[in-house]
Structures are given as structure tokens and as C-alpha cells.
Amino acid sequence: MRERERVAVPEENAEELVALAAEAYVYGCPLVHGLLTVEDFMQTGSGPLPPAPFNHFAHAGQPVAPDTRFAAAGDDDTVHSLAHLDLSGGPVLLHVPDTDGAYYVLQFVDAWTNNFAYVGRRATGTEAGDWLVVPPGWAGDVPDGVRGVIDAPTSVVIVIGRDACDAPGDRERVRALQARLALTHVEPGTHRTGLPAPDPDVPESLRFFEQLRVWMADFPPSAADQAYQDRFQPLGLLEEGPSPYVSADPGLVQALTEGLVRGRARVAESSRPPVADGGWEMDPHLFDYNLDRYGVGTIDSPQWRIADRDASYLTRAVAARNALWGSHGYEAVYARAFRDADGERLNGAHSYVLRFERQPPVGAFWSMAAYGTQGHRLAGNPADRSSIGDRTPGLVYDEDGSLTLHIGRKRPPGPAAAANWLPSPGGEFRMVLRLYVPGQEILDGTYEIPAVERSGAG
């Protein structure tokens, strides 16, 4: 075994090296955060999703229940499925069943958190079919009857599935669809059981950079990103073989640790949402940082591409921190409100109304839920209603066709208001409006989501 080599600190001054380490953190944290999540999921699962090994789907079986701990804001609109594909031993054949027109999506994410393909109602329709997911550089024969080839940018791929579920009575239909969702190896080969392991002898303070070094080597990015990545040579990130961080030069250790702190602070600062005065916050372009690889179901257009590559790395880091593995805005977009029309924080001590003169224009459906300001759990309530939307049975519309929703802890008086009631948690809370396959008016901002109006005591 080759001995570990100490990476000497280059002639650049210390400040330049710290700045470079901070840039490396911003660039690499989505890769590290995403793959750590993959490892954790395969061991412990996430929320309603049980753990599963590579090339097997895990299915939730039902929408996220109230008070369930989940990595992102849980919803009860869809039933989740998740699979981590390992393509190091060759392609995987994906079979999707016919959903008979019902909304579903399978979103494909590479190791760098780039969304590079979609299969589902918007992207490919709802009929049954087989899709061949192939590793980088694969040049084999495509089996007969395959609808299409999905070229993966990295040998590990995350597949996030969402099936619309209209009500408890719809769960059996969704479970039957999940049971027919299948992954099959099409070539003999050895598939890994875990990710490449960083050197365990690296000090904890340098573990992030060791993980980044190992995983950058195993999951190379696009050629354009590789050129940017080469700048990190002075940090030891491009060293092959034994880790350079086990006995690193003290000057390098100091630069890496200070750069880590600075990089984290930069991402955290950029992650803070703008202060809204009573409107809704929405960013349909948070996931536009994939600049190079567009596959089945994606929209290859400047509208969905960040123009500045350097800026895309910070956006990618913010997305990984705030909404790991979220989809492009043309598939789904979430709007959030923390304040009412007067700029006051939403609070369960009060009741509110939200009047849609015209419902949000969507190609699939919309729904709205209330969450506490801490965590991602749907709040339980006596009405057993965690969200409300265009699929909610029994909604009462005004004579002019508008829809008035009532939000509060207490059931509002009158049958019409009660039918349109969304229970809220106690204390401060936030609203999340989910828009599946949003119309162009939502994406370009010409459709204005109405503000939440305070109507009385909760």
C-alpha cells in the first residue's frame, strides 16, 4: 500500500487558501449532503419510508400522516416512493404501470443533486412501459420493447416517486400501482452494497473534505464542472489513493477548517428567505442549476437554466440545504406564507380567510397545508384534515365562482365555512401552497396568489 503523502501548503497566502476552501464547500456540499442522506436512508429509512438497499424501491403505503417526522415538509397529497440506483454493474430496467390518467412522477437525480430526467403524467404520459436507466459511457444493446433510455450522469441515481392520492379510499389503488413498480438488472455484474468509504483515520474536523475527495473521484461531474473543480488541487481534493488529510500540513488544516466555517455561513446566509410583507414566497427556479445534462422529461431551455455557472453552485448548495431533491418548477412549485395581509405573523390565536377569485391555474392539482414554524410535521387536529385543495370533497363555492377558505384552530360557524375549513396549529405557523404542474401564469408571476386575511380571534 502506498504511504500517505502530506499535501504541502502552496505559496498562496493563507487568506487565499481559506477562500478557496470556502468555495470548495459551497461547490461540494450538495454531493456530500446528498450521499450522506442516501447512506442514512439505506440504514434507517425516512419518515414513512422504510430502509431499502440499492436497486429496490421503498414505498410509504400512504400519505404522510400528521406529526410524522420527515426530511422535508410532509404532504398528504401524494404517496411517496424512493429508490437509490447503483449502475456500477450495468443498466437497470425500470417498469412503470399504467395509472389510468392519475398524476404521478418519477424524478431522477444524480449524485450532485441535478434533476436530469422525469417519467410521469406531465413528462411521458400515464401508460405502462419500460425504461432503461444506463450508467455513464454505456454503449450496450437496448432490449426490445423499451420506451426509452435514461442516461444517468453518475453511477448512483436517486429516484423519487410521488403518486397522487385523493382520499383514504384511494390508498389501495396507489398501493397496487406501487407493487407493479419494478427494477431489474439487465446485465450480469457486481453491484455495490454501499458507497465508497472515506478514510476512517481522517480527523473529524476534516471529514467533510475527505468525503468530498472520495466521492468527487467516484462520481465525476460534467466536463465544465470538472474544469472548475480542478481549481481545488491546492486543497488536496484531487489527490488519489491514501487520504492526504490523515497527517496534513498544519497550515492546510487551518485553511480547511476556517474555509469550512466560512462556506457554511455563506450557504446559511443565502438560504434565508426574503422578508415578505404579507405575500407569498415562491422560487420556481431554485433547481435550475443543472446546466449540462437534460434527459427524458426535462425542458432544455434557457428559461430553466441559471446563466452564471459560478452562481449556480451557490443556488445548488442552498437547494440542498433547504429542499434536497426538490423538482424543477415546471413539475411542481411550492409557495409559502408566514404573514397575513397586514404583515403580522400567522398565529393560531387568530382565524384567517383566503379568497381565490380564480383558483390557481395548474395542469394537475393544488393543495394548501399549515405547519408550525419549527420542523416539517403536519399538525394533527380533531377534524382529521391536514390540507385542503381542489380535490377536497364538499367544498362550497361562492355564487360568483370564487372560493373562500377558512384557516384557524376552531371550526368556523356555518356549514359552508366549516366545509372550507383548514385547521391550523397553535402558536405561530406558516402556510404552504403546493402547485403540481403549475401553469405559465404562476411561473411568470402574472397570477397573484391572494394574501391571507385575518378575520378574528382563533
C-alpha positions as CSV (number, residue, x, y, z in Angstrom):
1,M,0.0,0.0,0.0
2,R,1.3,3.4,-0.9
3,E,2.1,5.6,2.1
4,R,0.0,8.6,2.7
5,E,1.6,11.8,1.4
6,R,1.5,15.1,3.1
7,V,0.0,17.8,1.0
8,A,2.3,20.8,1.3
9,V,0.7,24.2,1.6
10,P,1.2,26.1,-1.6
11,E,2.8,29.5,-1.8
12,E,-0.5,31.4,-1.9
13,N,-1.2,33.3,1.3
14,A,-3.4,31.8,4.0
15,E,-6.3,34.0,3.2
16,E,-6.4,32.8,-0.4
17,L,-6.4,29.2,0.7
18,V,-9.2,29.8,3.2
19,A,-11.3,31.5,0.4
20,L,-10.6,28.5,-1.8
21,A,-11.7,26.1,0.9
22,A,-14.9,28.1,1.3
23,E,-15.6,27.8,-2.4
24,A,-14.9,24.1,-2.3
25,Y,-17.5,23.8,0.5
26,V,-20.2,25.6,-1.5
27,Y,-19.4,23.6,-4.6
28,G,-19.2,20.2,-2.9
29,C,-21.8,20.3,-0.1
30,P,-24.7,19.1,-2.3
31,L,-22.7,16.0,-3.2
32,V,-21.7,15.2,0.4
33,H,-25.1,16.1,1.9
34,G,-27.0,14.1,-0.7
35,L,-24.8,11.0,-0.5
36,L,-24.9,11.1,3.3
37,T,-28.7,11.1,3.0
38,V,-28.5,8.1,0.7
39,E,-26.4,6.2,3.3
40,D,-28.7,7.2,6.1
41,F,-31.8,6.2,4.2
42,M,-30.5,2.7,3.3
43,Q,-29.9,2.1,7.0
44,T,-32.8,3.8,8.7
45,G,-35.3,5.0,6.1
46,S,-37.0,8.3,6.4
47,G,-40.4,9.1,7.9
48,P,-43.0,6.7,6.4
49,L,-40.4,5.2,4.0
50,P,-38.7,2.1,5.3
51,P,-34.9,1.5,4.5
52,A,-34.1,-0.3,1.3
53,P,-30.8,-1.4,-0.4
54,F,-29.6,-0.3,-3.8
55,N,-31.9,-1.0,-6.8
56,H,-35.0,-1.6,-4.6
57,F,-38.0,0.7,-4.1
58,A,-39.2,1.7,-0.7
59,H,-42.9,2.7,-0.6
60,A,-44.7,4.7,2.0
61,G,-48.0,3.0,1.5
62,Q,-50.0,6.1,2.4
63,P,-49.6,9.9,2.5
64,V,-47.5,11.4,5.3
65,A,-49.6,11.3,8.5
66,P,-49.8,14.2,10.9
67,D,-46.9,14.6,13.3
68,T,-44.7,12.3,11.2
69,R,-41.1,13.3,11.2
70,F,-39.9,13.8,7.6
71,A,-36.8,15.3,5.9
72,A,-38.9,17.9,4.1
73,A,-42.3,19.4,4.7
74,G,-44.6,16.4,4.6
75,D,-47.7,16.4,2.5
76,D,-50.8,14.3,2.4
77,D,-51.5,14.9,-1.4
78,T,-49.1,12.2,-2.6
79,V,-47.8,8.8,-1.6
80,H,-44.0,8.6,-1.8
81,S,-41.7,6.0,-3.2
82,L,-37.9,6.2,-3.2
83,A,-35.1,4.1,-4.8
84,H,-31.4,4.5,-4.9
85,L,-30.0,3.0,-8.1
86,D,-26.4,1.6,-8.4
87,L,-25.4,1.4,-12.0
88,S,-21.8,0.4,-11.4
89,G,-22.7,-3.2,-12.5
90,G,-24.7,-2.1,-15.6
91,P,-28.1,-0.8,-16.5
92,V,-31.3,-1.2,-14.6
93,L,-34.7,-1.7,-16.3
94,L,-37.5,0.3,-14.7
95,H,-41.1,-0.8,-15.3
96,V,-43.9,1.7,-14.6
97,P,-47.6,0.6,-14.5
98,D,-50.5,2.3,-16.2
99,T,-52.0,4.9,-13.8
100,D,-55.1,5.4,-16.0
101,G,-54.6,9.1,-16.2
102,A,-53.8,9.7,-12.5
103,Y,-51.0,12.0,-11.7
104,Y,-47.6,10.5,-10.8
105,V,-44.0,11.4,-11.3
106,L,-40.7,9.6,-11.0
107,Q,-37.9,12.2,-10.7
108,F,-34.3,11.2,-11.4
109,V,-31.5,12.9,-9.5
110,D,-27.7,12.3,-9.9
111,A,-25.2,12.3,-7.1
112,W,-24.6,16.0,-7.5
113,T,-28.4,16.6,-6.9
114,N,-29.0,17.6,-10.5
115,N,-32.5,16.7,-11.8
116,F,-31.8,15.0,-15.2
117,A,-34.9,13.1,-16.1
118,Y,-38.7,12.7,-15.3
119,V,-41.1,9.9,-16.1
120,G,-44.8,10.7,-15.3
121,R,-48.0,12.2,-16.4
122,R,-46.6,15.6,-17.4
123,A,-43.4,14.2,-19.0
124,T,-44.2,10.9,-20.6
125,G,-47.9,10.2,-20.0
126,T,-49.6,7.6,-17.8
127,E,-49.4,4.4,-19.9
128,A,-47.3,1.4,-18.8
129,G,-43.8,1.0,-20.1
130,D,-40.2,0.1,-19.6
131,W,-37.3,2.5,-19.3
132,L,-33.6,1.5,-19.4
133,V,-31.5,3.5,-16.9
134,V,-27.9,3.3,-18.1
135,P,-24.6,4.4,-16.4
136,P,-22.2,7.0,-17.9
137,G,-20.5,5.8,-21.1
138,W,-22.7,2.7,-21.5
139,A,-22.8,1.5,-25.1
140,G,-24.7,-1.8,-25.0
141,D,-27.8,-3.1,-26.7
142,V,-31.2,-1.8,-25.7
143,P,-33.7,-4.6,-25.1
144,D,-36.7,-4.8,-27.3
145,G,-39.9,-3.0,-26.2
146,V,-38.2,-0.4,-24.1
147,R,-39.9,3.0,-24.4
148,G,-36.7,5.0,-23.9
149,V,-33.2,5.2,-22.5
150,I,-32.4,7.4,-19.4
151,D,-28.7,8.3,-19.5
152,A,-27.5,8.8,-15.9
153,P,-24.7,11.3,-15.3
154,T,-23.4,9.4,-12.3
155,S,-23.4,5.7,-11.4
156,V,-25.6,6.4,-8.3
157,V,-29.0,7.8,-9.0
158,I,-31.9,8.8,-6.7
159,V,-35.4,8.2,-7.9
160,I,-38.2,10.0,-6.1
161,G,-41.7,8.8,-6.8
162,R,-45.0,10.6,-6.0
163,D,-48.4,9.2,-6.7
164,A,-51.5,11.4,-6.2
165,C,-53.8,10.0,-3.5
166,D,-57.2,11.7,-3.3
167,A,-58.5,10.3,-0.1
168,P,-58.1,7.3,2.3
169,G,-60.3,5.3,0.0
170,D,-57.7,5.8,-2.8
171,R,-54.8,4.2,-1.0
172,E,-55.4,0.7,-2.2
173,R,-55.3,1.9,-5.8
174,V,-51.9,3.6,-5.1
175,R,-50.5,0.6,-3.3
176,A,-51.4,-1.6,-6.2
177,L,-49.5,0.7,-8.5
178,Q,-46.5,0.7,-6.2
179,A,-46.5,-3.1,-6.2
180,R,-46.1,-3.1,-10.0
181,L,-43.3,-0.6,-10.0
182,A,-40.2,-2.8,-10.7
183,L,-36.4,-2.5,-11.1
184,T,-34.5,-5.3,-12.8
185,H,-30.8,-5.8,-13.6
186,V,-30.4,-6.5,-17.3
187,E,-26.7,-7.4,-17.4
188,P,-24.7,-9.8,-15.1
189,G,-22.4,-7.7,-13.0
190,T,-21.4,-6.9,-9.4
191,H,-23.4,-4.2,-7.8
192,R,-22.1,-2.4,-4.7
193,T,-23.8,-2.6,-1.4
194,G,-22.6,0.8,-0.1
195,L,-20.9,4.0,-1.1
196,P,-17.1,4.3,-1.3
197,A,-15.8,4.8,2.2
198,P,-13.7,7.8,3.3
199,D,-10.6,7.0,5.3
200,P,-11.6,6.5,8.9
201,D,-8.3,7.9,10.2
202,V,-9.1,11.4,9.0
203,P,-9.8,13.8,11.9
204,E,-13.4,14.7,12.3
205,S,-12.6,18.4,11.6
206,L,-11.5,17.4,8.0
207,R,-14.1,14.7,7.4
208,F,-16.2,16.8,5.0
209,F,-13.3,17.4,2.7
210,E,-12.3,13.7,2.9
211,Q,-15.9,12.7,1.9
212,L,-15.8,15.3,-0.9
213,R,-12.4,14.0,-2.1
214,V,-13.5,10.4,-2.3
215,W,-16.9,11.0,-3.8
216,M,-15.7,13.5,-6.4
217,A,-13.4,10.8,-7.7
218,D,-16.1,8.2,-7.8
219,F,-18.8,10.4,-9.2
220,P,-17.1,12.9,-11.6
221,P,-19.2,15.9,-12.7
222,S,-19.7,17.3,-16.2
223,A,-16.7,18.5,-18.1
224,A,-17.5,22.1,-17.4
225,D,-17.8,21.5,-13.7
226,Q,-14.6,19.4,-13.8
227,A,-12.7,22.4,-15.1
228,Y,-14.0,24.4,-12.1
229,Q,-13.2,21.6,-9.7
230,D,-9.6,21.4,-10.8
231,R,-9.0,24.7,-9.0
232,F,-9.2,22.8,-5.7
233,Q,-5.9,21.0,-6.3
234,P,-4.1,23.0,-3.6
235,L,-6.6,21.7,-1.0
236,G,-5.7,18.1,-1.7
237,L,-9.2,17.3,-3.0
238,L,-7.8,15.9,-6.3
239,E,-5.4,13.5,-4.6
240,E,-5.9,9.8,-5.4
241,G,-5.2,6.8,-3.2
242,P,-4.5,7.2,0.6
243,S,-6.0,10.3,2.2
244,P,-3.8,13.4,2.4
245,Y,-5.8,14.5,5.4
246,V,-4.6,11.9,7.9
247,S,-1.3,13.8,8.6
248,A,-2.0,17.1,6.8
249,D,0.2,20.2,7.0
250,P,-0.9,22.3,9.9
251,G,-1.3,25.3,7.6
252,L,-3.6,23.3,5.3
253,V,-5.6,22.1,8.3
254,Q,-6.2,25.6,9.5
255,A,-7.2,26.8,6.0
256,L,-9.7,23.9,5.6
257,T,-11.3,24.3,9.0
258,E,-11.6,28.1,8.6
259,G,-12.9,27.7,5.0
260,L,-15.5,25.2,6.1
261,V,-16.9,27.6,8.6
262,R,-16.9,30.4,6.1
263,G,-18.5,28.3,3.4
264,R,-21.3,27.1,5.7
265,A,-22.0,30.6,6.8
266,R,-22.3,31.7,3.1
267,V,-24.8,29.0,2.3
268,A,-26.8,29.7,5.5
269,E,-26.9,33.4,4.8
270,S,-28.1,32.8,1.2
271,S,-30.7,30.3,2.5
272,R,-32.6,33.0,4.4
273,P,-35.9,33.7,2.7
274,P,-36.7,37.3,1.9
275,V,-38.9,39.1,4.3
276,A,-42.4,39.2,2.9
277,D,-44.9,41.9,3.9
278,G,-47.9,39.6,3.6
279,G,-47.4,38.0,0.3
280,W,-46.3,34.5,-0.7
281,E,-42.7,33.4,-1.2
282,M,-42.1,31.2,-4.2
283,D,-39.0,30.3,-6.2
284,P,-39.8,28.2,-9.3
285,H,-36.2,28.4,-10.4
286,L,-34.4,27.1,-7.2
287,F,-33.5,23.8,-9.1
288,D,-32.3,25.3,-12.3
289,Y,-28.6,24.7,-11.5
290,N,-28.3,21.7,-13.9
291,L,-26.6,23.3,-16.8
292,D,-25.3,20.3,-18.8
293,R,-27.4,17.1,-18.8
294,Y,-31.0,17.0,-19.9
295,G,-32.8,13.7,-20.4
296,V,-36.3,12.3,-20.7
297,G,-39.0,14.6,-19.5
298,T,-36.8,17.7,-18.8
299,I,-37.1,21.1,-20.5
300,D,-33.9,22.1,-22.2
301,S,-34.4,25.8,-22.4
302,P,-32.6,29.0,-21.2
303,Q,-35.7,29.7,-19.1
304,W,-34.7,26.7,-16.9
305,R,-31.0,27.3,-16.7
306,I,-29.0,29.6,-14.5
307,A,-26.9,31.8,-16.8
308,D,-23.9,32.1,-14.5
309,R,-22.2,28.8,-13.7
310,D,-20.5,30.1,-10.6
311,A,-23.8,31.4,-9.3
312,S,-25.4,28.0,-10.0
313,Y,-23.1,26.4,-7.4
314,L,-24.4,28.6,-4.6
315,T,-28.0,28.0,-5.7
316,R,-27.4,24.3,-5.7
317,A,-26.0,24.5,-2.2
318,V,-29.0,26.4,-1.0
319,A,-31.4,23.9,-2.6
320,A,-29.5,21.0,-1.0
321,R,-29.7,22.7,2.4
322,N,-33.4,23.8,2.2
323,A,-35.1,21.3,-0.1
324,L,-32.9,18.4,-1.0
325,W,-34.0,16.6,-4.2
326,G,-36.8,19.0,-5.0
327,S,-38.1,19.1,-8.5
328,H,-38.0,21.7,-11.3
329,G,-40.6,24.4,-11.1
330,Y,-42.4,23.1,-14.2
331,E,-43.2,19.8,-12.4
332,A,-44.2,21.3,-9.0
333,V,-43.7,24.5,-7.1
334,Y,-44.4,25.4,-3.5
335,A,-45.4,28.9,-2.3
336,R,-45.1,29.8,1.4
337,A,-46.7,32.5,3.6
338,F,-45.5,33.4,7.1
339,R,-47.5,36.6,7.5
340,D,-51.0,37.9,6.9
341,A,-52.0,40.8,4.6
342,D,-51.1,43.3,7.3
343,G,-47.6,41.9,7.7
344,E,-48.3,40.2,11.0
345,R,-47.0,36.7,11.7
346,L,-49.6,34.0,11.2
347,N,-50.7,32.7,14.6
348,G,-53.1,30.1,15.9
349,A,-54.5,32.7,18.3
350,H,-56.3,34.2,15.3
351,S,-58.5,33.0,12.4
352,Y,-58.0,33.8,8.8
353,V,-59.6,33.7,5.3
354,L,-58.1,33.2,1.9
355,R,-60.3,34.1,-1.1
356,F,-59.5,32.8,-4.5
357,E,-61.4,34.8,-7.1
358,R,-59.8,32.4,-9.5
359,Q,-58.2,29.2,-8.4
360,P,-54.5,28.6,-9.2
361,P,-54.0,27.5,-12.8
362,V,-52.4,24.1,-12.7
363,G,-52.1,21.1,-15.0
364,A,-52.6,18.6,-12.2
365,F,-53.9,19.9,-8.9
366,W,-53.2,22.2,-6.0
367,S,-53.4,21.9,-2.2
368,M,-52.7,24.0,0.9
369,A,-51.5,23.0,4.3
370,A,-50.5,24.7,7.6
371,Y,-47.3,23.9,9.5
372,G,-45.7,25.1,12.7
373,T,-42.7,27.3,12.2
374,Q,-40.3,24.7,13.5
375,G,-39.9,21.3,11.8
376,H,-41.7,19.8,8.9
377,R,-44.6,18.0,10.5
378,L,-48.2,18.3,9.6
379,A,-50.2,19.2,12.7
380,G,-52.8,16.7,13.9
381,N,-56.3,18.1,14.5
382,P,-59.8,16.9,15.6
383,A,-61.2,17.4,12.0
384,D,-58.6,14.9,10.6
385,R,-57.9,17.4,7.8
386,S,-54.3,18.3,7.2
387,S,-54.7,20.0,3.8
388,I,-57.3,21.5,1.6
389,G,-57.4,21.9,-2.2
390,D,-59.2,21.4,-5.5
391,R,-59.6,17.7,-4.8
392,T,-61.2,18.2,-1.4
393,P,-64.7,16.8,-1.5
394,G,-67.6,19.0,-0.4
395,L,-66.0,22.4,-0.9
396,V,-68.6,25.3,-1.1
397,Y,-68.1,27.9,-3.8
398,D,-69.4,31.4,-3.7
399,E,-72.1,32.5,-6.2
400,D,-69.5,34.2,-8.4
401,G,-67.4,31.0,-8.6
402,S,-64.8,32.2,-6.1
403,L,-63.6,30.0,-3.3
404,T,-63.1,31.3,0.3
405,L,-61.0,29.1,2.6
406,H,-61.2,29.5,6.4
407,I,-58.0,28.9,8.4
408,G,-57.9,28.6,12.2
409,R,-57.8,26.3,15.2
410,K,-61.5,26.4,15.8
411,R,-64.2,25.2,13.4
412,P,-65.9,28.2,11.9
413,P,-69.6,28.7,12.3
414,G,-71.9,27.8,9.5
415,P,-71.9,24.7,7.2
416,A,-70.3,26.5,4.2
417,A,-67.4,27.9,6.2
418,A,-66.9,24.5,8.0
419,A,-66.7,22.7,4.6
420,N,-63.9,25.1,3.6
421,W,-62.0,24.9,6.9
422,L,-58.3,24.2,7.1
423,P,-57.3,23.7,10.8
424,S,-54.2,25.5,11.9
425,P,-51.7,24.6,14.7
426,G,-51.4,26.7,17.8
427,G,-48.8,29.4,18.0
428,E,-47.0,30.8,15.0
429,F,-47.4,28.8,11.8
430,R,-46.8,29.0,8.1
431,M,-48.9,28.2,5.0
432,V,-47.6,26.0,2.1
433,L,-49.5,26.1,-1.2
434,R,-48.4,23.2,-3.5
435,L,-49.0,23.6,-7.2
436,Y,-48.5,20.5,-9.3
437,V,-47.6,21.1,-12.9
438,P,-48.2,24.9,-12.5
439,G,-49.4,27.0,-15.4
440,Q,-47.3,29.6,-17.1
441,E,-49.2,32.4,-15.2
442,I,-47.8,31.0,-12.0
443,L,-44.3,30.6,-13.3
444,D,-44.1,34.1,-14.8
445,G,-45.8,35.7,-11.8
446,T,-48.9,37.1,-13.7
447,Y,-51.1,35.0,-11.4
448,E,-51.1,36.6,-8.0
449,I,-51.8,34.3,-5.0
450,P,-54.1,36.3,-2.7
451,A,-52.9,37.3,0.7
452,V,-54.1,35.6,3.9
453,E,-56.6,38.0,5.7
454,R,-57.1,38.0,9.4
455,S,-60.8,37.6,10.2
456,G,-61.0,37.3,14.0
457,A,-59.9,35.5,17.1
458,G,-58.9,31.9,16.8
